[in-house]
Amino acid sequence: MPLADQLHTALGTRCEVLPADLTADADTERVIARIDADPIDVLVNNAGFGTTGTIARSTRAEQDAMVRLHVLAAHRLAQAALQGMVSRGRGSLINVSSVASWLPSRGTVNYSATKAYLRLYVESLALELRGTGVYAQALCPGFTHTEFHERARVDKARQPHWMWMDADRVVRESLEAMRRAHPTVVIPGRRYQVIVFLLRWLPRWVRDLLTGRFRRDGAIGSRARQR
């Protein structure tokens, strides 16, 4: 049974499914038109994907699609939703960012960069929304058990067991923060809060060492040519 039918049966909730490819302008416009026609109280910008491989080696279309999805589509949907929320004096926006937004990394350049955009977008937006009754959140989870990594062709076994979190916990902490309308940046799990603290304050060379970007020859350019 489709999830929408399950929710309707269990909770009596009306669920509308609107399939859309948010890397395509026409589909994004359809979703915006739907928001304009019937304003919403909560928007979760969760659509996203990851890739592996250097910018020089990956396809242009794939990298363009990531930027369009994580940046342009997220902004356009947020703006459409927020205009109605602010006029009514209530509502919530959740942009799903990532711990990776603090972590420059070779092989996932645009993923880290676009996730940083989503976080900073919300941090700046929260300043604009003060006093409006509208809440904005940047949700920054670490490794979470979902289908995301399989689709990105990432071997989950390469990461220690303790680094993984259940999606239910991530969602619960996000919604608890939304109910309190605080904080703006939500990092689920104490372990990842500590990791982010270290990423923000450790010297750059230490951070680079921990992320595998530092080599004894110190030649980032030559590493790129070797790939």
Secondary structure, DSSP 8 states (H G I E B T S, - for coil): --HHHHHHHHH----------TTSHHHHHHHHHHHHHS--SEEEE-------S-TTTS-HHHHHHHHIIIIIIHHHHHHHHHHHHHHHT-EEEEEE--GGGG---TT-HHHHHHHHHHHHHHHHHHHHTTTTTEEEEEE---SEESSHHHHTT--GGGS-GGG-EEHHHHHHHHHHHHHHT--SEE--SHHHHHHHHHHHHS-HHHHHHHTT---TT--HHHHHHH-
